[in-house]
Structure formats: structure tokens, C-alpha cells
Amino acid sequence: MSGAGALVLGGVLLGVFLLLVAALLWQEARTRGQPAEPVYGIEDATDHVLATIPDEVRQRLGRDNVRRVLEWQVFFLQMLARDDAEVPIVVGTTDGTVDYIGKAVARQGHPMSEGDIATVLEAQGAYLRSIGVVGEEAEPGEVFGDPDGGSEA
């Protein structure tokens, strides 16, 4: 290969390399401009709940029981979503949630008062709002699509 041919080949390879670098930089710039997706983590939620609930509830429940309540609430919501995909999932202390969790943790040998469970769920709602997973509390009609405020369920 002559000196001129090697120079042309080197120039083409350099051009291809620079195009690849430019494409990678452009792609990286696009992904950095987008906000990160919020992620719900049981441990992060547990930390938030423990930091926000009253001292007497924190001392009665401790870290393990707060985590149990949060895990059972996630399980409860997953069960609702699996059983009827058409019903909107509502996070918080809705009808049956506290009772369901209370019975579940009692079966595991960790009975808790309904008031303590409700306190944990309220603090969890604040955590979910703080990370951007859920919006503000909806009126009953907004949840089920009934403008008169009643539920279709």
C-alpha cells in the first residue's frame, strides 16, 4: 500500500471513530436530560416511615414490624391488581387494607393495633408522594370515575 493510500485509509478510520464518539456523546446527553424514574424500595420506605411516625408507635413496632406492614401492603395491592385488573389500585388506608394487614401479621405471630398499622400506611403515603410515585389524594369520585362522588364498585 502506498503512502497516500495509507493516509486515506487512516483518515477514513479516524472519521468513522469520530462519528462513533459523536453518536455516543449525543446519546449520553439525551439520557442525562431525562429525570430518573422513581423507584419504591421497602428499605427506603421503612427508613422514611420510622423517621416520620410518632415515637411511641416507633417504639411499639420497631423496624421489623414497620417493614412487615409495608410488605403486606404491597402484597395486598398486588393481589388486588391480579384479581381484577379493571379496578384502580388505591394506595393508603382504604377499606379492608388495615384489617387485611392486621390479620396477616397476627397469623405470623406479630399482632399490632389497627391504629399503628394505619399510622404506618399514612407515613408510607407521604413517602410515595415524596418520591413522585403517586399524586395527591383523590376524591372518591375521581378514583372510580363517578363525577357525583359515588363509587361504581
Secondary structure, DSSP 8 states (H G I E B T S, - for coil): --HHHHHHHHHHHHHHHHHHHHHHHHHHHHHHTS-------HHHHHHHHHHHS-HHHHHHHHHHHHHHHHHHHHHHHHHHHHH-TTS----SS-TTHHHHHHHHHHHTT----HHHHHHHHHHHHHHHHHTTSS-S---HHHHHT-TTS----
